[in-house]
Amino acid sequence: MNQCLFMELKGQIQEKLDLSVTVGDSQLVELIEATVFAVAAEHRWTSSEIQAAVKRIFDSFRGLDILQPLIEDPSVTEIMVNGHACIFLERQGIMERYPYPLESSEKLEDLIQTIVSKVNRIVNQSSPIVDARLADGSRVNIVLPPVSLSGPTLTIRKFPESPLGMDDLIRMGSISPDAAELLQVLVEAGYNIFIGGGTGSGKTTFLNALSNWIPNHERLITIEDSAELQIQNMPNLVRLETRNANSEGKGEITIRDLIRASLRMRPNRIIVGEVRGGEALDMLAAMNTGHDGSLSTGHGNTSADMLSRLETMVLSSAPLPVEVIRKQIASALDIMVHLSRIRDSSRKVTEIHEVVGMKNGDVQLQPIFLFEEEGETPDRQVTGTLTYTGHALTNTHKIRMAGKKLPDWFSSEREQIEVI
């Protein structure tokens, strides 16, 4: 069905709709089917073509219009709408142009308002940037004119219906079995772990996988800008989400507000979905005040880079001496995990470091696992191994207190610390 015929049929259906009463989905489908059947014989449509036409028209009324098939396609991981006529998607790490446009810029704006209204968010010219989510948990970012010069921009990051576990990541080659075995002990023992990486490197997926090892008798509080974590098998779980200011500029609740509130909610562990600014100070404070086993993520190029970014984030909220900030970081964080999106579009853990304290005013990182690239296959897939460096953990106090034991293969001898 071409675009002109689609618009013609949709117009006929709109004329027949009785707007004075609520029309249910089943009534709408009956009306669409009757309209489509009336022209199907003329165009010699097959049953599958008729079914596709009915679904496309229904999606334009009740779903996300031409985007709905992409939402329902499990192979699509990202949808990028750069104005109503320019749509791209990512499938298996490869970007491609979507051949179908939305009917108008107004239609795109209607879709955007439908999305944000369902999660009590507001987006307009005075507040043109917002994060939201779909009913299935997909993350949505919206930027409107005049900030976006190419028209309303909509980016949807999809997540799998069943979140990937650590066994899945091992099978996909994202992490080695040995590294996963060590991380399991560290999570169960209550080590504070920070996950860094670039956009689309898999930080949220990895955080979900790590959270599966949190003992289910503990009380867990998650804090996010837009709820997207998929924590499994935690009966005592509280999920908190920020709130934007209303049209009068009041009522905003930030991540900093939520972290402070969570400290009064008797948490065993706190998960901050992502730190981007001044909330880094509150996250470090929470980790330094008895909430062992807390987790968080942030954007960085390497683990060492992530430490510098954390310093900058803290400085943005409090003019503290750099040495004081570094002491807070060294005291709060136990393990740094870094993920990278490799040039073949695969996502891998490339660094696992222990934070071993301060020396000469700098935070020290000791590498425990490092990814060593070995080459490429004929189809240009990168090969390599996440290799154990042989360094022992400097801080084993939490493991002893938790009654846990390090894997037998893990070195018990203290090695020379390599400063990063």
C-alpha positions in Angstrom: 0.0 0.0 0.0 1.5 3.3 -1.1 1.5 6.5 0.9 -1.3 8.2 -1.1 -3.7 5.2 -0.7 -2.8 5.0 3.0 -3.7 8.7 3.5 -6.9 8.3 1.5 -8.1 5.2 3.5 -7.2 6.9 6.8 -9.1 10.0 5.8 -12.2 7.8 5.0 -12.0 6.2 8.4 -11.6 9.5 10.2 -14.8 10.8 8.5 -16.7 7.7 9.7 -15.5 7.9 13.4 -18.0 9.2 15.9 -15.9 11.5 18.0 -18.7 12.1 20.5 -18.2 8.6 22.0 -15.2 6.5 23.0 -14.3 4.0 20.2 -12.8 0.8 21.5 -10.0 -1.0 19.8 -12.3 -3.8 18.5 -14.7 -1.3 17.0 -11.9 0.6 15.4 -10.5 -2.6 13.8 -13.9 -3.5 12.4 -14.2 -0.1 10.8 -10.7 -0.3 9.4 -11.3 -3.8 8.0 -14.6 -2.7 6.4 -12.8 0.2 4.7 -9.9 -1.9 3.5 -12.0 -4.8 2.3 -13.9 -2.3 0.1 -10.8 -1.5 -1.9 -8.9 -4.8 -1.6 -10.6 -6.5 -4.6 -10.0 -3.4 -6.8 -6.2 -3.6 -6.0 -6.1 -7.4 -6.0 -4.6 -7.6 -2.5 -3.7 -10.9 -1.0 -4.8 -11.8 2.5 -1.4 -10.9 3.9 -1.5 -7.5 2.2 -4.9 -6.9 3.6 -3.7 -7.8 7.0 -0.7 -5.5 6.7 -2.9 -2.6 5.6 -5.3 -3.1 8.5 -2.4 -3.2 11.0 -0.7 -0.1 9.5 -3.8 2.0 9.6 -4.6 0.7 13.2 -1.1 1.6 14.3 -1.5 5.1 12.9 -4.5 5.6 15.2 -3.5 3.7 18.4 0.2 2.7 18.1 3.3 4.6 17.1 2.2 4.8 13.4 5.0 3.7 11.0 7.4 3.2 13.9 5.2 0.5 15.5 6.6 -2.4 13.4 10.1 -1.3 14.5 9.1 -1.4 18.1 7.7 -4.9 17.7 10.8 -6.1 15.8 13.2 -7.7 18.3 16.1 -7.4 16.0 15.9 -3.6 16.0 17.9 -2.1 18.9 17.7 1.6 18.2 15.3 3.9 16.3 16.3 7.4 15.3 13.8 9.9 13.9 15.5 13.0 12.5 12.3 14.8 11.5 9.2 13.1 10.1 10.7 12.1 6.8 14.1 10.9 7.9 14.2 7.7 10.0 17.1 5.4 10.7 17.3 2.2 12.7 20.1 0.0 14.1 19.8 -3.8 13.6 22.6 -6.1 14.9 24.9 -3.1 15.2 24.4 -1.9 11.6 22.7 1.4 10.8 20.2 1.6 8.0 17.7 4.0 6.5 14.0 3.2 7.1 12.2 3.6 3.7 8.9 4.8 5.2 8.3 8.4 6.4 5.8 9.6 8.9 3.0 11.5 7.2 3.9 14.9 8.6 5.8 16.9 11.2 2.5 17.4 13.1 2.0 13.6 13.3 5.5 13.2 14.8 4.7 15.9 17.3 1.5 14.1 18.2 3.4 10.8 18.7 5.9 12.6 21.0 3.2 14.1 23.1 1.5 10.7 23.4 4.7 9.2 24.6 5.6 11.8 27.2 2.0 12.1 28.6 2.0 8.5 29.5 5.0 9.0 31.9 3.9 12.4 33.2 6.6 14.3 31.4 6.3 17.6 29.6 8.0 18.7 26.4 7.4 21.9 24.6 9.3 24.9 23.1 10.1 26.3 26.6 11.3 22.8 27.7 12.4 21.2 24.5 14.6 18.3 25.8 13.2 15.3 27.8 13.9 11.7 28.6 10.9 9.3 28.8 10.1 5.6 28.2 7.7 3.4 26.4 5.4 0.9 28.1 7.8 -1.9 27.3 10.7 -0.1 29.1 12.4 1.3 25.9 14.3 4.5 26.6 13.2 7.6 24.7 15.0 10.9 24.2 13.2 13.8 22.6 14.5 17.1 21.3 12.2 19.7 19.8 12.7 22.9 17.8 14.2 25.5 18.1 16.9 23.4 19.7 16.7 20.7 17.0 17.1 22.4 13.6 16.0 19.4 11.6 12.6 19.2 13.3 11.3 17.1 16.1 13.9 14.5 17.0 13.0 11.2 18.6 15.6 8.5 19.7 14.3 5.2 21.1 16.7 2.7 22.7 15.1 -0.7 22.9 15.9 -3.3 25.5 15.2 -7.1 25.1 12.0 -8.4 26.7 14.0 -10.8 28.8 17.2 -9.0 30.0 20.4 -10.7 29.2 22.0 -12.5 32.1 25.7 -13.1 32.7 25.6 -16.5 31.1 24.2 -14.8 27.9 27.1 -12.3 28.0 29.6 -15.1 28.4 28.1 -17.0 25.5 28.2 -13.8 23.4 31.9 -13.3 24.2 31.3 -10.0 26.1 33.1 -11.3 29.2 35.2 -14.3 30.1 33.9 -17.0 32.5 36.8 -16.3 34.9 36.1 -12.6 35.1 32.4 -13.3 35.6 33.2 -15.7 38.4 35.3 -13.1 40.2 32.7 -10.4 39.8 30.0 -12.7 41.3 32.1 -13.1 44.4 32.7 -9.3 44.6 29.0 -8.5 44.1 27.9 -11.0 46.7 30.5 -9.7 49.2 29.3 -6.1 48.8 32.0 -4.4 46.8 31.0 -1.0 45.4 31.3 -1.3 41.6 31.3 1.4 39.0 30.7 0.6 35.3 32.0 3.0 32.7 31.8 3.0 28.9 30.7 4.9 25.9 27.2 5.4 24.5 25.7 2.0 23.5 28.5 0.0 25.0 26.1 -2.1 27.1 26.4 -0.5 30.6 22.8 -0.9 31.5 22.7 -4.5 30.3 25.8 -5.3 32.3 24.4 -3.6 35.4 21.2 -5.7 35.1 23.3 -8.8 34.9 25.4 -7.9 37.9 22.3 -7.2 39.9 21.2 -10.8 39.6 23.9 -11.7 42.1 22.7 -9.4 44.8 21.3 -11.6 47.6 17.5 -11.5 47.5 17.1 -10.9 51.2 18.6 -7.4 50.9 16.6 -4.2 50.3 17.6 -2.6 47.0 16.7 0.9 45.8 17.2 2.0 42.2 17.4 5.6 41.2 17.2 6.7 37.5 16.4 9.6 35.3 14.1 7.5 33.3 13.4 4.0 34.6 15.0 1.4 32.4 16.7 -1.1 34.7 15.3 -4.6 34.7 16.1 -6.0 38.1 15.1 -9.6 38.5 14.2 -11.7 41.5 14.5 -8.9 44.2 11.4 -9.0 46.4 12.4 -6.0 48.5 12.9 -3.5 45.6 12.0 0.1 45.4 12.3 1.9 42.1 12.6 5.7 42.1 12.5 8.0 39.0 13.2 11.7 38.6 10.5 14.2 37.8 10.7 17.3 35.6 9.4 20.7 36.7 5.8 21.5 35.7 4.7 24.2 33.4 5.2 26.7 36.2 8.8 25.6 36.8 7.9 23.9 40.1 7.9 20.3 41.4 11.3 19.1 39.9 12.8 16.1 41.7 16.4 15.4 40.7 18.6 12.4 41.1 20.3 14.2 44.0 17.0 14.6 45.8 16.3 10.9 45.3 19.7 9.7 46.6 19.2 11.8 49.7 15.7 10.4 50.2 16.9 6.9 49.6 19.3 7.1 52.6 16.2 7.3 54.9 14.6 4.3 53.3 16.8 1.7 55.0 18.6 0.5 51.9 21.2 -2.3 51.9 22.3 -1.3 48.5 21.6 1.7 46.1 21.8 1.5 42.4 22.2 4.8 40.6 21.4 4.1 36.9 23.8 6.8 35.6 25.6 9.7 37.0 26.1 12.7 34.8 26.6 15.7 37.1 26.5 16.8 40.7 24.7 13.7 41.8 28.2 12.0 41.7 29.0 13.6 45.1 25.8 12.2 46.7 26.5 8.8 45.2 30.0 8.7 46.6 28.7 9.9 50.0 26.1 7.0 50.0 28.8 4.5 49.2 30.9 5.9 52.0 28.2 5.7 54.6 27.6 2.0 54.9 25.8 1.1 51.8 28.3 -1.5 50.6 27.6 -3.3 47.3 26.2 -0.2 45.6 26.4 0.0 41.8 26.4 2.8 39.2 27.3 3.7 35.7 28.8 6.6 33.8 30.2 7.7 30.4 34.0 7.5 30.0 36.6 6.3 27.5 38.7 4.2 30.0 38.6 3.5 33.7 41.2 6.2 34.4 39.2 8.6 32.3 36.1 7.8 34.3 37.9 8.8 37.5 38.7 12.2 36.0 35.1 12.6 34.9 33.9 11.8 38.4 36.1 14.5 39.8 34.7 17.0 37.3 31.1 15.9 38.2 31.7 16.5 41.9 33.4 19.8 41.3 30.3 20.9 39.4 28.3 20.7 42.6 30.8 21.5 45.3 34.0 23.6 45.1 36.0 21.0 47.1 39.8 20.6 47.0 40.7 18.0 44.4 42.6 16.0 47.0 39.4 15.7 49.1 37.4 14.6 46.1 40.0 11.9 45.2 40.0 10.6 48.7 36.2 10.3 48.6 36.5 8.4 45.3 39.2 6.1 46.5 37.3 5.4 49.7 33.9 4.8 48.0 34.8 2.8 44.9 36.2 -0.7 45.1 36.0 -1.9 41.5 35.9 -0.2 38.1 34.6 -2.1 35.1 34.9 -0.6 31.6 32.9 -1.7 28.6 33.7 -0.8 25.0 31.8 -1.1 21.7 34.4 -2.7 19.4 34.7 -1.7 15.7 32.8 -4.8 14.7 29.8 -3.5 16.7 30.3 -6.1 19.5 30.2 -5.0 23.1 32.9 -6.3 25.5 34.3 -5.8 28.9 37.8 -4.5 28.2 39.0 -3.5 31.7 38.4 -4.5 35.3 40.4 -2.5 37.8 40.6 -2.5 41.6 40.7 0.9 43.2 43.6 0.5 45.6 43.9 3.9 47.3 45.9 7.1 47.0 49.5 7.7 46.2 51.1 11.1 45.6 47.7 12.7 45.5 46.4 10.4 42.7 43.8 7.6 42.9 45.5 4.3 42.0 44.0 1.6 39.8 45.4 -1.9 39.7 44.4 -3.9 36.6 42.8 -7.3 37.3 41.6 -8.1 33.8 42.5 -6.4 30.5 41.2 -7.2 27.0 43.9 -8.2 24.6 43.0 -8.1 20.9 44.3 -10.9 18.8 43.2 -10.1 15.3 40.2 -10.4 13.0 38.3 -13.2 11.4 37.8 -13.2 7.6 34.4 -11.6 8.1 36.1 -8.8 10.1 35.0 -9.9 13.6 37.5 -8.9 16.2 39.0 -11.7 18.2 40.6 -11.3 21.6 40.6 -12.4 25.2 39.8 -10.7 28.5 43.0 -11.8 30.3 43.7 -12.0 34.0 46.8 -9.9 34.8 47.9 -12.0 37.8 47.5 -9.2 40.4 45.8 -10.1 43.6 43.1 -8.0 45.3 44.6 -5.5 47.8 41.3 -5.2 49.7 39.9 -8.6 50.8 38.2 -7.4 54.0 34.7 -7.4 52.6 35.2 -11.0 51.2 36.2 -12.2 54.6 33.4 -10.4 56.4 30.9 -11.9 53.9 32.2 -15.4 54.4 33.0 -15.7 50.7 36.0 -17.2 49.0 38.0 -16.1 46.0 38.1 -18.5 43.0 40.9 -21.1 43.3 42.7 -19.8 40.2 42.8 -16.2 41.6 46.3 -15.2 42.9 46.6 -14.9 46.6 50.0 -13.3 46.5 50.4 -9.5 46.5 51.9 -8.4 43.2 53.7 -5.1 42.4 50.9 -2.5 42.0 50.8 -1.0 38.5 49.7 2.7 38.7 47.3 3.7 36.0 
